[in-house]
Amino acid sequence: MCGIAGIVTCAHDSLHIPGGVLERMRDRIAHRGPDDAAMWRNNHAAIGFRRLAILDPTDAGAQPIVLRSGRLIVAYNGELYNDAELRAQLRREAREPLRFQSSCDAETVARAWERWGLDALDRSRGMFALAVLDLDAKRLTLARDPLGIKPMYLWRGSWRGRPQLAFASELSALLEHPAVSREPDPVAVSAYLTTIRTTVAERTLFRDIRAITPGQVVEFDLGDDRLSETTRRLTLAPPTTGDTAEVLGDSVRRHLRSDRPICAMLSGGLDSALICRLATDAGATLRTYCAGVADCVDPDADFARAQEMASAIGSTHTETRVDAQAFARVWTDTAARLATPLSTPNEVAIRLVARAMRADGCVVALSGEGADELFAGYESPMRAAAAHIEAGNHNPGAFQLDSNAWIARAAKRGVLAPDAFRSAEHDEHLLQHYIATFAECAAGNEPLAAHLRFHRRINLVGLLARLDTSTMLEGVEGRTPIADRVVAAHAESLPIADRFAINADGTSSTKIALRNAARGRLPAAIIRRPKASFPLPFADWMSPVANALSPEITDWITPAAIAMVRANPKACWPLAWPILNLALWLGAVDLNRIDLQEPAAAA
């Protein structure tokens, strides 16, 4: 797991940037790669790299990787889970004996690109964001895995009158470039208030920076003065044979490959417990970690259930206790480090868990992201979708937007300042994005499956971004055996009745295939346990930030909405959380008024 930052211009131009800019871009994301820093450059391109060494931690695994006598440069952030198969295939197809210089999967990716070009991405099973510079073809390619597990951002503009492209693993790195503006995009700002997602398709909260979207492959012609681009999209893998337990077990085994200590998040819920069980069945010796509220005594809370599961698999288990002060401290620090608002408050808990992992020497962590979006774990949204279908399924994209809104579109006139709402185009772009995305999800003859597919396309991307940023800020690689392109294709191949059902007595059954896979492997209480995502009292912990709001936010938020948030943030939680995060992002919170000090050590 690593961080990438690069700048290119036309192949016949010279790359002019102030001294140290690329180094600052690269080192702004040093948390993504604390083990090594490297740079490759020629007269018109430069690529910086920060390495978190997981496979072959020796210098042989260093990046960027340079092949073809210096004509092909590859920077790869991710993990390749069919590494052995691709290496074997590359050796079979080689015209002369192929000798790998390392056991690092990044070299496999580079060799695969050298052999198959773009087709290498369709053959790859893994999480990735990568940059490939082909000097012979005068082409730069940026790509992201089909589920969007790893991020990549892009800026297009000019410097001293000549075109430039800059790209990086995080927005904060791009902001180190002197030509990249910090001007907000009102459309994305308004969309964030409704969805708490920091991107809308390619649009980010910064007007001039765009996201490479999940599965997107963008090629830039460096031989063209306009740096023209073409785009294609990767898809999920074809479904494989085998039942859910077999498919998931295979994925977990592949995700266990590491030359550094590996651990797992264990909440005591179905998803993480099943992953931990399959990992120990495959021979892994795990440390497990759980987050919860301090002084919790609920026998059915995450701490209790996680400890029960840890005892069952024999893991060394650590509890990370979160309180109001730690929440405020990590919340504000995370927003500042990432140069974006937080998506969900769970990011704070994940980051604190990752900090404990890193302190114990664990730099690879398994997580259960993907189960709810692939196997139908969200009971209320699925029941609401079923009711919408029963009522005629009119405009399902708009239904998904409005039924899951934090701040409803209908309430925006009372929340966004008038000029800001006009600049946001009255959320028309957001609405059309949801309508178009749902239309892409509507293939097949099971309407409820289309709604679940929409959850994967919209909700899962946000959760994977949450995991990436929260763990990488602490130098930990998060791996998602369920959010895997083969597992996702398997889940898509299942009838909706194998994932979700409304029973004759009016109750609901969620994640049916996963619960069936867990039988005989997990305690019955965990198999039956309903969804409970980080049940911490986040709403109780917002007051210090709400009290520190400054008047500068009134360019974006109405005085009436600010007054509501300041008066009682807990009572208007869906309004307060996105507004307070937006205020942190805009610098409209006086951090000097919040107690963010680390607690004193006990004598």
C-alpha positions in Angstrom: 0.0 0.0 0.0 1.5 3.3 -1.1 1.0 6.8 -2.2 1.4 8.3 -5.7 2.0 11.8 -6.8 3.0 13.0 -10.3 3.1 15.8 -12.8 3.4 15.5 -16.6 3.3 17.9 -19.6 3.4 17.4 -23.4 6.2 15.1 -24.5 7.9 17.9 -26.6 7.7 20.3 -23.7 9.9 20.7 -20.6 8.3 20.3 -17.2 8.6 23.6 -15.4 7.6 23.6 -11.7 9.0 25.5 -8.8 11.7 23.6 -6.9 10.5 21.1 -4.4 6.8 21.0 -5.5 6.7 17.3 -6.4 8.6 16.4 -3.3 6.0 18.3 -1.2 3.2 16.6 -3.1 4.7 13.2 -2.5 5.6 13.8 1.2 2.2 15.3 1.9 1.0 11.7 1.8 3.9 10.2 3.7 1.4 8.5 6.0 0.4 6.3 3.0 4.0 5.1 2.7 6.2 5.7 5.7 8.8 3.1 4.7 10.4 4.7 1.7 10.3 7.7 -0.6 11.4 7.7 -4.3 11.2 9.8 -7.4 11.5 9.2 -11.2 11.7 12.1 -13.6 12.7 13.1 -17.1 12.3 16.4 -19.0 8.5 16.3 -19.3 7.3 14.0 -16.5 7.9 13.3 -12.8 6.4 10.6 -10.6 6.9 10.5 -6.8 6.2 7.5 -4.6 5.8 6.8 -0.9 6.0 3.1 0.0 4.3 1.0 2.7 6.3 -2.2 2.2 4.0 -5.2 2.6 5.3 -7.8 0.1 9.1 -8.1 -0.4 10.0 -5.2 1.9 13.5 -5.2 0.5 14.8 -2.6 -1.9 13.8 -5.0 -4.7 10.2 -4.0 -4.2 10.9 -0.3 -4.6 8.8 1.9 -6.9 8.3 3.5 -9.4 9.2 0.4 -11.4 11.1 1.1 -14.7 11.0 -1.5 -17.6 11.9 -1.6 -21.2 15.3 0.0 -20.6 13.6 3.0 -19.0 10.7 3.4 -21.5 7.9 2.1 -19.2 7.3 3.5 -15.7 4.7 2.1 -13.4 3.6 3.4 -10.0 1.1 1.0 -8.3 -0.9 1.5 -5.1 -2.7 -1.7 -4.0 -2.5 -5.4 -3.7 -2.8 -8.1 -6.4 -4.6 -11.2 -5.2 -4.0 -13.4 -8.3 -0.3 -12.7 -8.3 0.8 -16.3 -8.6 -1.5 -17.0 -11.5 -0.4 -14.0 -13.4 3.3 -14.7 -12.9 2.8 -18.3 -14.1 0.9 -17.0 -17.2 3.6 -14.4 -17.9 6.3 -17.1 -17.7 4.4 -19.3 -20.1 3.9 -16.6 -22.7 7.4 -15.2 -22.5 9.5 -15.6 -25.7 12.6 -16.1 -23.5 13.0 -17.0 -19.8 11.4 -14.4 -17.6 13.2 -13.6 -14.4 11.4 -11.5 -11.8 13.6 -9.3 -9.7 11.4 -9.4 -6.6 8.5 -11.2 -5.0 6.5 -8.0 -4.9 3.2 -7.9 -6.6 3.9 -4.4 -8.0 6.5 -6.0 -10.3 3.9 -8.5 -11.5 1.6 -5.6 -12.4 4.4 -3.9 -14.3 5.4 -7.0 -16.2 1.7 -7.7 -17.0 1.3 -4.2 -18.4 4.5 -4.7 -20.4 3.1 -7.9 -21.9 -0.6 -7.2 -22.3 -1.0 -3.4 -22.0 -4.5 -2.3 -20.9 -5.7 -5.9 -21.0 -3.6 -6.5 -17.9 -6.2 -4.7 -15.8 -9.0 -7.0 -16.9 -6.8 -9.9 -15.8 -6.0 -8.5 -12.4 -7.8 -9.4 -9.2 -7.1 -6.9 -6.5 -7.4 -3.4 -5.2 -5.4 -0.7 -7.1 -4.9 2.8 -8.3 -2.0 3.1 -10.7 -0.2 5.4 -13.1 1.6 4.0 -16.2 3.9 6.3 -18.3 4.8 4.8 -21.7 7.5 6.9 -23.2 7.4 5.1 -26.5 3.7 5.6 -27.0 3.8 9.1 -25.4 0.9 8.0 -23.2 0.0 8.3 -19.5 -2.6 6.0 -18.1 -4.4 6.4 -14.8 -6.7 3.6 -13.6 -8.7 2.5 -10.5 -10.0 -0.9 -9.5 -13.7 -1.7 -10.4 -15.0 -1.4 -6.8 -13.1 1.8 -6.1 -11.1 0.5 -3.1 -8.1 2.7 -3.8 -8.3 6.4 -4.7 -6.8 8.6 -7.4 -7.4 12.3 -8.1 -6.5 14.4 -11.1 -6.0 18.1 -12.0 -5.8 19.5 -15.5 -4.6 23.0 -16.1 -1.6 25.0 -17.1 1.6 26.4 -15.6 3.4 29.3 -17.3 1.1 29.0 -20.3 1.8 25.3 -21.0 -0.6 22.4 -20.2 0.0 20.2 -17.3 -1.6 17.2 -15.6 -1.1 16.5 -11.9 -2.4 13.3 -10.2 -2.2 11.9 -6.7 -3.6 9.4 -4.2 -5.1 12.2 -2.1 -6.5 15.6 -2.7 -4.1 17.2 -0.1 -1.2 16.3 -2.3 -2.6 18.1 -5.4 -3.1 21.2 -3.3 0.7 21.5 -2.9 0.9 22.4 -6.7 0.9 26.2 -7.0 -1.5 26.2 -9.9 -4.2 24.1 -8.2 -7.0 26.2 -6.8 -8.7 25.6 -3.5 -11.9 27.2 -4.8 -14.9 25.0 -3.7 -17.3 23.5 -6.2 -20.8 24.6 -5.1 -22.4 21.6 -6.8 -20.3 19.2 -4.8 -20.6 21.1 -1.6 -24.4 21.0 -1.8 -24.3 17.3 -2.7 -22.1 16.6 0.3 -24.7 18.2 2.6 -27.3 15.8 1.3 -25.2 12.6 0.8 -22.1 13.1 3.1 -20.0 11.9 0.2 -17.1 14.0 -0.9 -17.4 13.2 -4.6 -20.2 13.2 -7.1 -19.0 11.0 -9.9 -15.9 12.8 -11.1 -16.6 16.0 -9.2 -14.8 16.7 -5.9 -15.3 19.5 -3.4 -12.6 21.5 -5.3 -13.7 23.0 -8.5 -10.6 22.1 -10.5 -9.9 18.6 -9.1 -11.7 15.5 -10.3 -11.7 11.9 -9.1 -10.9 8.9 -11.2 -14.0 6.9 -10.6 -14.2 3.2 -9.7 -13.2 1.1 -12.7 -12.3 4.1 -14.8 -9.2 3.9 -17.0 -8.1 7.3 -18.5 -5.4 7.5 -21.2 -3.7 10.9 -22.0 -1.9 11.5 -25.2 1.3 13.3 -24.3 2.1 13.8 -27.9 -0.9 16.1 -28.3 -0.6 19.8 -27.2 -4.1 19.4 -25.7 -3.2 16.3 -23.7 -6.4 14.7 -25.2 -7.9 11.8 -23.2 -9.9 8.7 -23.8 -11.7 6.7 -21.2 -12.8 3.1 -20.8 -14.3 1.2 -17.8 -13.4 -2.0 -16.1 -16.1 -4.4 -15.0 -16.5 -7.1 -12.3 -15.1 -10.5 -13.0 -17.3 -13.2 -14.4 -18.9 -15.2 -11.6 -17.1 -18.4 -10.5 -18.4 -21.7 -9.5 -18.9 -22.6 -5.9 -21.1 -21.6 -3.1 -20.8 -18.4 -1.0 -18.6 -20.0 1.7 -16.2 -21.4 -0.9 -15.9 -18.1 -2.8 -15.5 -16.1 0.3 -13.0 -18.6 1.8 -10.9 -18.4 -1.3 -10.9 -14.6 -1.2 -9.9 -14.5 2.5 -7.0 -16.9 1.8 -5.8 -14.6 -1.0 -6.0 -11.5 1.2 -3.8 -13.1 3.9 -0.6 -12.9 1.8 1.8 -10.5 3.6 5.4 -10.3 4.6 4.4 -8.0 7.5 2.1 -8.8 10.5 -1.6 -9.1 9.7 -4.6 -8.4 11.9 -8.3 -7.9 11.6 -11.1 -5.6 12.7 -13.6 -7.6 14.8 -16.8 -5.8 15.9 -18.6 -9.0 16.9 -21.0 -8.6 14.0 -21.5 -11.2 11.3 -19.2 -9.8 8.6 -16.0 -9.3 10.6 -16.6 -12.5 12.6 -16.9 -14.6 9.5 -13.8 -13.2 7.9 -11.8 -13.8 11.1 -13.1 -17.4 11.3 -12.2 -18.1 7.7 -8.8 -16.5 8.2 -8.0 -18.7 11.2 -9.3 -21.7 9.4 -6.8 -20.9 6.6 -4.0 -21.0 9.2 -3.7 -17.3 10.0 -2.7 -16.2 13.5 -4.5 -13.0 14.0 -4.6 -10.1 16.4 -8.1 -8.6 16.5 -9.3 -5.1 17.3 -12.6 -3.5 18.3 -13.7 0.0 19.0 -16.3 1.0 21.5 -17.4 3.6 24.0 -15.6 3.9 27.3 -17.3 2.3 30.3 -19.8 0.3 28.2 -21.5 -2.5 30.2 -24.0 -3.7 27.6 -23.7 -7.5 27.3 -24.7 -7.3 23.6 -22.5 -4.4 22.7 -19.6 -4.7 20.3 -17.0 -5.2 23.0 -18.8 -8.2 24.5 -19.6 -9.9 21.2 -16.1 -9.2 19.8 -14.5 -10.7 22.9 -16.7 -13.8 22.5 -15.6 -14.3 18.9 -11.9 -13.6 19.8 -12.1 -16.3 22.4 -13.6 -18.7 19.9 -10.8 -18.2 17.4 -8.0 -17.8 19.9 -6.9 -14.3 18.8 -5.1 -11.7 20.8 -7.8 -9.1 21.2 -7.5 -5.3 21.8 -10.3 -3.0 22.7 -10.0 0.7 21.7 -12.1 2.9 23.9 -13.4 6.1 22.5 -14.5 9.1 24.5 -15.7 12.6 23.6 -12.3 14.2 23.8 -10.6 11.6 21.6 -13.5 11.9 19.2 -13.1 15.7 18.8 -9.3 15.5 18.6 -9.2 12.9 15.9 -12.2 14.3 14.0 -10.6 17.7 13.6 -7.2 16.3 12.9 -8.5 14.0 10.2 -10.3 16.7 8.4 -7.2 18.9 8.4 -4.9 16.1 7.2 -7.1 15.0 4.4 -8.3 18.5 3.3 -11.8 17.2 3.1 -14.8 16.9 5.4 -15.4 13.5 7.0 -18.0 11.3 5.5 -19.2 9.3 8.5 -18.2 9.7 12.2 -17.1 6.1 12.1 -13.9 7.3 10.4 -12.8 8.5 13.8 -13.3 5.1 15.4 -11.6 3.3 12.5 -8.6 5.6 12.7 -8.2 5.0 16.4 -8.3 1.3 15.9 -5.7 1.6 13.1 -3.5 3.6 15.5 -3.6 0.8 18.0 -2.8 -1.7 15.3 0.2 0.2 14.1 1.4 0.6 17.7 1.4 -3.2 18.0 3.4 -3.6 14.8 0.4 -4.7 12.6 0.3 -2.9 9.2 -2.2 -5.1 7.3 -5.8 -5.3 8.5 -8.8 -7.3 7.3 -12.1 -5.6 7.3 -15.7 -6.5 6.5 -16.6 -3.7 4.1 -18.9 -4.8 1.3 -21.1 -7.3 3.0 -24.1 -5.0 3.3 -24.0 -3.7 -0.2 -23.3 -7.0 -1.9 -25.4 -9.3 0.2 -28.2 -6.9 1.4 -27.4 -6.1 5.0 -29.3 -2.8 5.3 -32.8 -3.8 6.4 -34.5 -0.5 6.5 -33.3 0.7 3.0 -34.1 -2.7 1.5 -37.7 -2.6 3.0 -38.2 0.9 1.8 -37.0 -0.1 -1.7 -39.4 -3.0 -1.7 -42.3 -0.7 -0.7 -41.3 1.7 -3.4 -41.3 -1.1 -6.0 -44.8 -2.2 -4.7 -46.0 1.4 -5.2 -44.8 1.4 -8.9 -41.1 2.1 -8.6 -41.5 5.6 -10.0 -38.2 7.4 -10.6 -36.1 5.0 -8.4 -32.9 7.2 -8.7 -34.7 10.1 -7.1 -36.2 7.8 -4.5 -32.7 6.6 -3.5 -31.4 10.1 -3.2 -34.3 11.4 -1.2 -34.9 8.4 1.1 -31.2 8.4 2.2 -30.7 12.1 2.5 -29.0 13.7 5.5 -30.3 17.2 4.5 -33.2 16.7 2.1 -33.3 18.6 -1.2 -36.6 20.1 -0.2 -34.9 21.6 2.9 -31.9 23.1 1.1 -33.4 26.6 0.6 -33.5 26.9 4.4 -29.9 25.6 4.8 -27.8 26.8 1.9 -27.3 30.5 1.5 -29.3 31.8 -1.5 -26.2 32.5 -3.7 -24.7 29.2 -2.8 -27.9 27.3 -3.6 -28.1 29.0 -7.0 -24.4 28.2 -7.7 -25.2 24.6 -6.8 -27.7 24.5 -9.6 -30.5 23.6 -7.1 -29.0 20.1 -6.9 -30.0 19.3 -10.4 -26.6 17.8 -11.2 -26.8 15.5 -8.1 -30.3 14.4 -9.0 -29.4 13.6 -12.6 -26.3 11.7 -11.4 -28.5 9.4 -9.2 -31.1 8.9 -12.0 -28.3 8.0 -14.5 -26.6 5.7 -12.0 -29.8 3.9 -11.2 -30.5 3.4 -14.9 -27.1 1.7 -15.2 -28.1 -0.6 -12.3 -31.5 -1.6 -13.7 -30.4 -4.5 -15.9 -32.2 -7.8 -15.2 -35.7 -8.7 -14.2 -35.4 -8.3 -10.4 -36.2 -4.7 -9.5 -35.1 -5.1 -5.8 -31.7 -6.4 -7.1 -31.3 -3.1 -9.0 -31.8 -1.1 -5.8 -29.1 -3.3 -4.1 -26.8 -2.9 -7.0 -27.3 0.9 -6.6 -26.1 0.6 -3.0 -22.9 -1.0 -4.3 -22.4 1.7 -6.8 -23.0 4.6 -4.4 -22.8 3.6 -0.8 -19.9 1.1 -1.0 -17.6 3.5 -2.7 -18.0 5.9 0.2 -17.3 3.2 2.8 -14.2 2.0 1.0 -12.9 5.6 0.9 -13.6 5.8 4.6 -11.6 2.7 5.3 -8.7 3.8 3.0 -8.3 7.3 4.5 -8.8 6.2 8.1 -6.3 3.4 8.1 -3.7 5.0 5.8 -3.5 8.0 8.0 -2.0 5.6 10.6 0.2 3.8 8.0 -2.0 0.6 8.0 -3.3 -1.2 4.9 -7.0 -2.1 5.0 -8.0 -5.2 3.0 -11.6 -6.1 2.2 -12.1 -9.8 1.3 -15.8 -9.3 0.7 -15.4 -6.2 -1.4 -13.4 -8.2 -4.0 -14.3 -8.2 -7.7 -14.8 -12.0 -7.8 -16.9 -12.1 -4.6 -18.9 -9.1 -5.9 -19.6 -11.0 -9.2 -20.6 -14.0 -7.2 -23.0 -12.0 -5.1 -24.5 -10.3 -8.2 -25.1 -13.8 -9.7 -27.3 -14.8 -6.7 -31.1 -14.3 -6.9 -32.2 -11.5 -4.6 -34.1 -14.1 -2.5 -30.7 -15.6 -1.6 -29.7 -12.2 -0.1 -32.9 -10.5 1.2 -36.5 -11.5 1.9 -39.5 -10.1 3.6 -41.0 -13.1 5.5 -44.6 -14.1 5.8 -44.8 -12.7 9.4 -43.6 -9.3 8.2 -40.0 -9.6 9.5 -37.0 -9.4 7.2 -34.1 -11.7 6.5 -30.8 -9.9 5.5 -27.5 -11.3 4.2 -29.1 -14.7 3.8 -26.2 -16.2 1.8 -23.6 -15.0 4.3 -25.6 -16.2 7.3 -25.9 -19.6 5.6 -22.1 -19.6 5.0 -21.6 -18.8 8.7 -23.6 -21.8 10.0 -21.3 -24.2 11.8 -18.5 -21.6 11.8 -19.8 -18.9 14.1 -21.8 -18.8 17.4 -25.6 -18.7 16.7 -25.9 -15.4 18.6 -23.5 -13.7 16.2 -25.2 -15.2 13.1 -28.6 -13.9 14.3 -27.2 -10.5 15.4 -28.7 -7.5 13.5 -26.7 -4.8 11.9 -24.9 -2.5 14.3 -22.3 -0.2 12.8 -20.0 1.4 15.4 -22.8 2.0 17.9 -21.1 5.0 19.6 -22.8 8.1 20.9 -21.4 10.3 18.1 -24.3 12.7 18.3 -23.5 13.5 22.0 -19.9 14.4 21.1 -20.5 17.2 18.6 -21.2 20.1 20.9 -17.5 21.3 21.3 -17.2 21.8 17.6 -20.7 23.3 17.3 -19.9 25.9 19.9 -16.8 26.9 18.0 -18.5 27.7 14.7 -17.5 31.1 13.3 -19.6 33.6 11.3 -17.5 32.9 8.2 -19.7 29.9 7.3 -22.7 32.3 6.5 -21.4 32.6 2.9 -22.6 29.0 2.6 -25.1 28.2 5.4 -28.1 30.3 6.5 -28.0 32.0 10.0 -31.1 30.0 10.9 -29.4 26.6 10.2 -26.3 27.7 12.1 -28.4 28.7 15.1 -30.1 25.3 15.1 -26.8 23.5 15.0 -25.2 25.7 17.8 -28.3 25.4 20.0 -28.6 21.6 20.1 -26.5 19.6 17.6 -27.7 16.3 19.0 -31.4 17.1 18.4 -30.7 17.9 14.7 -27.9 15.3 14.1 -28.5 14.8 10.3 -28.3 18.6 9.9 -25.4 19.2 12.3 -23.0 16.5 11.2 -22.5 17.6 7.5 -22.6 21.3 8.4 -20.0 21.0 11.1 -17.7 19.0 8.7 -18.2 21.6 6.0 -17.3 24.3 8.5 -14.1 22.5 9.4 -13.2 22.1 5.8 -13.8 25.8 5.1 -11.8 26.9 8.2 -15.0 28.2 9.9 -14.3 26.6 13.2 -12.2 28.2 15.9 -10.1 25.2 17.0 -8.6 27.3 19.8 -12.0 27.0 21.6 -12.0 23.2 21.6 -10.1 21.1 24.1 -8.0 18.9 21.8 -5.2 18.1 24.2 -4.1 14.5 24.8 -5.1 13.4 28.3 -2.3 13.5 30.8 -0.5 10.3 31.5 -1.3 8.7 34.8 1.3 9.2 37.5 
